[in-house]
Amino acid sequence: MENTQATHVVSSEGLEELVKQIDPAEALDNEVKEVLFEIADDFIESVTSFACALAKHRGSDTLDVSDLKLHLERNWDIHVPGFGGVDMDVAQIPPVTDAHRQRQAAAKAVADSILP
């Protein structure tokens, strides 16, 4: 494989640092690095292209975070916290009100009177 000086979305140093975080004793071969660079570049291109298509579909010429978020969640099952919406882990169940309890009791009373 030839060694090119192409610009990648991930730097060689960044990739090495990521590998060291996983296993400090591990080292990547140059061919493996090139494959990982290609995968990362393809992923970024895919996500941005699809997000741009979503922006165009909603009639905008500006790419919005929601376009990226929607594509990542729907197509890659990647949930990025902190970028709009409510995270399911922190969603709170609204408290039960007295009116709701009264409606439940009335419905139960009707059901009890109808059913043996």
C-alpha atoms as an extended CHARMM CRD file, in Angstrom:
* protein
*
       116  EXT
         1         1  MET       CA              0.0000000000        0.0000000000        0.0000000000  PROA      1               0.0000000000
         2         2  GLU       CA              1.4390000000        3.3590000000       -0.9370000000  PROA      2               0.0000000000
         3         3  ASN       CA              1.9830000000        6.0570000000        1.6440000000  PROA      3               0.0000000000
         4         4  THR       CA             -0.0230000000        9.1520000000        0.7260000000  PROA      4               0.0000000000
         5         5  GLN       CA             -0.1030000000       12.4990000000        2.4720000000  PROA      5               0.0000000000
         6         6  ALA       CA             -3.8900000000       12.7750000000        2.2440000000  PROA      6               0.0000000000
         7         7  THR       CA             -5.7910000000       14.7330000000        4.8450000000  PROA      7               0.0000000000
         8         8  HSD       CA             -7.9680000000       12.5510000000        7.0420000000  PROA      8               0.0000000000
         9         9  VAL       CA            -10.6320000000       13.4330000000        9.5830000000  PROA      9               0.0000000000
        10        10  VAL       CA             -8.5350000000       11.6940000000       12.2410000000  PROA      10              0.0000000000
        11        11  SER       CA             -4.8530000000       12.4610000000       12.6120000000  PROA      11              0.0000000000
        12        12  SER       CA             -2.2730000000        9.7370000000       12.9510000000  PROA      12              0.0000000000
        13        13  GLU       CA             -1.4710000000       10.9920000000       16.4440000000  PROA      13              0.0000000000
        14        14  GLY       CA             -5.1550000000       10.9730000000       17.3830000000  PROA      14              0.0000000000
        15        15  LEU       CA             -5.5330000000        7.4070000000       16.1710000000  PROA      15              0.0000000000
        16        16  GLU       CA             -2.4500000000        6.2930000000       18.0870000000  PROA      16              0.0000000000
        17        17  GLU       CA             -3.7300000000        8.0150000000       21.2330000000  PROA      17              0.0000000000
        18        18  LEU       CA             -7.0720000000        6.2410000000       20.8930000000  PROA      18              0.0000000000
        19        19  VAL       CA             -5.3370000000        2.8830000000       20.5380000000  PROA      19              0.0000000000
        20        20  LYS       CA             -3.1600000000        3.6170000000       23.5810000000  PROA      20              0.0000000000
        21        21  GLN       CA             -6.2980000000        4.3360000000       25.6270000000  PROA      21              0.0000000000
        22        22  ILE       CA             -7.6100000000        0.9010000000       24.7370000000  PROA      22              0.0000000000
        23        23  ASP       CA             -4.3390000000       -1.0170000000       25.0810000000  PROA      23              0.0000000000
        24        24  PRO       CA             -1.0970000000        0.8120000000       25.9260000000  PROA      24              0.0000000000
        25        25  ALA       CA              1.0100000000       -2.0650000000       24.5870000000  PROA      25              0.0000000000
        26        26  GLU       CA             -0.6870000000       -2.1370000000       21.1730000000  PROA      26              0.0000000000
        27        27  ALA       CA              0.8140000000       -0.6110000000       18.0320000000  PROA      27              0.0000000000
        28        28  LEU       CA             -0.8690000000       -0.2890000000       14.6540000000  PROA      28              0.0000000000
        29        29  ASP       CA              0.6870000000       -1.3000000000       11.3750000000  PROA      29              0.0000000000
        30        30  ASN       CA              0.6760000000        1.3910000000        8.6650000000  PROA      30              0.0000000000
        31        31  GLU       CA             -1.7260000000       -0.6400000000        6.5270000000  PROA      31              0.0000000000
        32        32  VAL       CA             -4.1390000000       -0.9490000000        9.4560000000  PROA      32              0.0000000000
        33        33  LYS       CA             -3.9270000000        2.8010000000       10.0280000000  PROA      33              0.0000000000
        34        34  GLU       CA             -4.7770000000        3.4530000000        6.3850000000  PROA      34              0.0000000000
        35        35  VAL       CA             -7.8170000000        1.1720000000        6.5680000000  PROA      35              0.0000000000
        36        36  LEU       CA             -9.0070000000        2.8850000000        9.7590000000  PROA      36              0.0000000000
        37        37  PHE       CA             -8.4660000000        6.3040000000        8.1560000000  PROA      37              0.0000000000
        38        38  GLU       CA            -10.5200000000        5.2040000000        5.1620000000  PROA      38              0.0000000000
        39        39  ILE       CA            -13.3350000000        3.8860000000        7.3860000000  PROA      39              0.0000000000
        40        40  ALA       CA            -13.4210000000        7.1350000000        9.3830000000  PROA      40              0.0000000000
        41        41  ASP       CA            -13.3880000000        9.2520000000        6.2220000000  PROA      41              0.0000000000
        42        42  ASP       CA            -16.1970000000        7.1880000000        4.6730000000  PROA      42              0.0000000000
        43        43  PHE       CA            -18.2580000000        7.4460000000        7.8610000000  PROA      43              0.0000000000
        44        44  ILE       CA            -17.9220000000       11.2340000000        8.0160000000  PROA      44              0.0000000000
        45        45  GLU       CA            -18.7250000000       11.5710000000        4.3250000000  PROA      45              0.0000000000
        46        46  SER       CA            -21.7890000000        9.3380000000        4.6860000000  PROA      46              0.0000000000
        47        47  VAL       CA            -23.1170000000       11.1850000000        7.7310000000  PROA      47              0.0000000000
        48        48  THR       CA            -22.6000000000       14.6540000000        6.2890000000  PROA      48              0.0000000000
        49        49  SER       CA            -24.0490000000       13.7280000000        2.8910000000  PROA      49              0.0000000000
        50        50  PHE       CA            -27.1740000000       12.2470000000        4.4200000000  PROA      50              0.0000000000
        51        51  ALA       CA            -27.5580000000       15.1310000000        6.8680000000  PROA      51              0.0000000000
        52        52  CYS       CA            -27.2480000000       17.6120000000        3.9940000000  PROA      52              0.0000000000
        53        53  ALA       CA            -29.9570000000       15.7050000000        2.1380000000  PROA      53              0.0000000000
        54        54  LEU       CA            -32.1670000000       15.9630000000        5.2360000000  PROA      54              0.0000000000
        55        55  ALA       CA            -31.5490000000       19.7130000000        5.4270000000  PROA      55              0.0000000000
        56        56  LYS       CA            -32.4180000000       20.0650000000        1.7590000000  PROA      56              0.0000000000
        57        57  HSD       CA            -35.5500000000       17.9600000000        2.2750000000  PROA      57              0.0000000000
        58        58  ARG       CA            -36.7860000000       20.3000000000        4.9980000000  PROA      58              0.0000000000
        59        59  GLY       CA            -36.1600000000       23.2360000000        2.6650000000  PROA      59              0.0000000000
        60        60  SER       CA            -33.0760000000       24.6620000000        4.3180000000  PROA      60              0.0000000000
        61        61  ASP       CA            -29.6950000000       25.5370000000        2.9110000000  PROA      61              0.0000000000
        62        62  THR       CA            -28.1630000000       25.3290000000        6.3950000000  PROA      62              0.0000000000
        63        63  LEU       CA            -27.0820000000       22.0910000000        8.0120000000  PROA      63              0.0000000000
        64        64  ASP       CA            -28.5200000000       21.8120000000       11.5150000000  PROA      64              0.0000000000
        65        65  VAL       CA            -27.4430000000       19.6670000000       14.4490000000  PROA      65              0.0000000000
        66        66  SER       CA            -30.8460000000       17.9820000000       14.3160000000  PROA      66              0.0000000000
        67        67  ASP       CA            -30.0580000000       16.7070000000       10.8000000000  PROA      67              0.0000000000
        68        68  LEU       CA            -26.8830000000       15.0420000000       12.0110000000  PROA      68              0.0000000000
        69        69  LYS       CA            -28.5470000000       13.7690000000       15.1760000000  PROA      69              0.0000000000
        70        70  LEU       CA            -31.4650000000       12.2460000000       13.2770000000  PROA      70              0.0000000000
        71        71  HSD       CA            -29.2020000000       10.4150000000       10.8480000000  PROA      71              0.0000000000
        72        72  LEU       CA            -26.8750000000        9.1260000000       13.5710000000  PROA      72              0.0000000000
        73        73  GLU       CA            -29.7710000000        7.8710000000       15.6950000000  PROA      73              0.0000000000
        74        74  ARG       CA            -31.8540000000        6.3170000000       12.9390000000  PROA      74              0.0000000000
        75        75  ASN       CA            -29.1660000000        4.8370000000       10.7080000000  PROA      75              0.0000000000
        76        76  TRP       CA            -26.2690000000        4.1590000000       13.0660000000  PROA      76              0.0000000000
        77        77  ASP       CA            -28.0130000000        3.8090000000       16.4560000000  PROA      77              0.0000000000
        78        78  ILE       CA            -25.6480000000        6.4260000000       17.8560000000  PROA      78              0.0000000000
        79        79  HSD       CA            -27.2120000000        8.6550000000       20.4970000000  PROA      79              0.0000000000
        80        80  VAL       CA            -25.3170000000       11.8470000000       21.1890000000  PROA      80              0.0000000000
        81        81  PRO       CA            -26.3350000000       13.3350000000       24.5430000000  PROA      81              0.0000000000
        82        82  GLY       CA            -26.6300000000       17.0640000000       24.9980000000  PROA      82              0.0000000000
        83        83  PHE       CA            -27.7870000000       18.0200000000       21.5070000000  PROA      83              0.0000000000
        84        84  GLY       CA            -31.4900000000       18.7130000000       21.7840000000  PROA      84              0.0000000000
        85        85  GLY       CA            -34.3260000000       16.4320000000       22.6710000000  PROA      85              0.0000000000
        86        86  VAL       CA            -34.8060000000       14.6070000000       25.9220000000  PROA      86              0.0000000000
        87        87  ASP       CA            -32.5270000000       11.7410000000       26.8190000000  PROA      87              0.0000000000
        88        88  MET       CA            -34.5660000000        8.7260000000       27.8280000000  PROA      88              0.0000000000
        89        89  ASP       CA            -32.4100000000        8.1170000000       30.8970000000  PROA      89              0.0000000000
        90        90  VAL       CA            -33.2650000000       11.4780000000       32.4160000000  PROA      90              0.0000000000
        91        91  ALA       CA            -36.8960000000       11.7290000000       31.3060000000  PROA      91              0.0000000000
        92        92  GLN       CA            -39.1330000000       12.0890000000       34.3140000000  PROA      92              0.0000000000
        93        93  ILE       CA            -42.5720000000       10.5620000000       34.7160000000  PROA      93              0.0000000000
        94        94  PRO       CA            -45.0790000000       13.2940000000       35.5040000000  PROA      94              0.0000000000
        95        95  PRO       CA            -46.6550000000       13.0190000000       38.9530000000  PROA      95              0.0000000000
        96        96  VAL       CA            -50.1300000000       11.5110000000       39.2250000000  PROA      96              0.0000000000
        97        97  THR       CA            -52.7230000000       14.1870000000       39.9900000000  PROA      97              0.0000000000
        98        98  ASP       CA            -55.8150000000       13.8920000000       42.1810000000  PROA      98              0.0000000000
        99        99  ALA       CA            -58.0320000000       14.3200000000       39.1270000000  PROA      99              0.0000000000
       100       100  HSD       CA            -56.3200000000       11.3530000000       37.4840000000  PROA      100             0.0000000000
       101       101  ARG       CA            -56.7940000000        9.2320000000       40.6090000000  PROA      101             0.0000000000
       102       102  GLN       CA            -60.5050000000       10.1560000000       40.6580000000  PROA      102             0.0000000000
       103       103  ARG       CA            -60.9110000000        9.1640000000       36.9980000000  PROA      103             0.0000000000
       104       104  GLN       CA            -59.1550000000        5.8630000000       37.6790000000  PROA      104             0.0000000000
       105       105  ALA       CA            -61.4030000000        5.1750000000       40.6770000000  PROA      105             0.0000000000
       106       106  ALA       CA            -64.5360000000        5.9900000000       38.6500000000  PROA      106             0.0000000000
       107       107  ALA       CA            -63.4220000000        3.7300000000       35.8070000000  PROA      107             0.0000000000
       108       108  LYS       CA            -62.6610000000        0.9230000000       38.2700000000  PROA      108             0.0000000000
       109       109  ALA       CA            -66.0690000000        1.3460000000       39.9160000000  PROA      109             0.0000000000
       110       110  VAL       CA            -67.8250000000        1.1010000000       36.5460000000  PROA      110             0.0000000000
       111       111  ALA       CA            -65.7590000000       -1.9330000000       35.5810000000  PROA      111             0.0000000000
       112       112  ASP       CA            -66.4920000000       -3.6060000000       38.9310000000  PROA      112             0.0000000000
       113       113  SER       CA            -70.2380000000       -2.9950000000       38.5530000000  PROA      113             0.0000000000
       114       114  ILE       CA            -70.2970000000       -4.4670000000       35.0380000000  PROA      114             0.0000000000
       115       115  LEU       CA            -67.9820000000       -7.4170000000       35.5540000000  PROA      115             0.0000000000
       116       116  PRO       CA            -68.8420000000      -10.1090000000       38.0970000000  PROA      116             0.0000000000
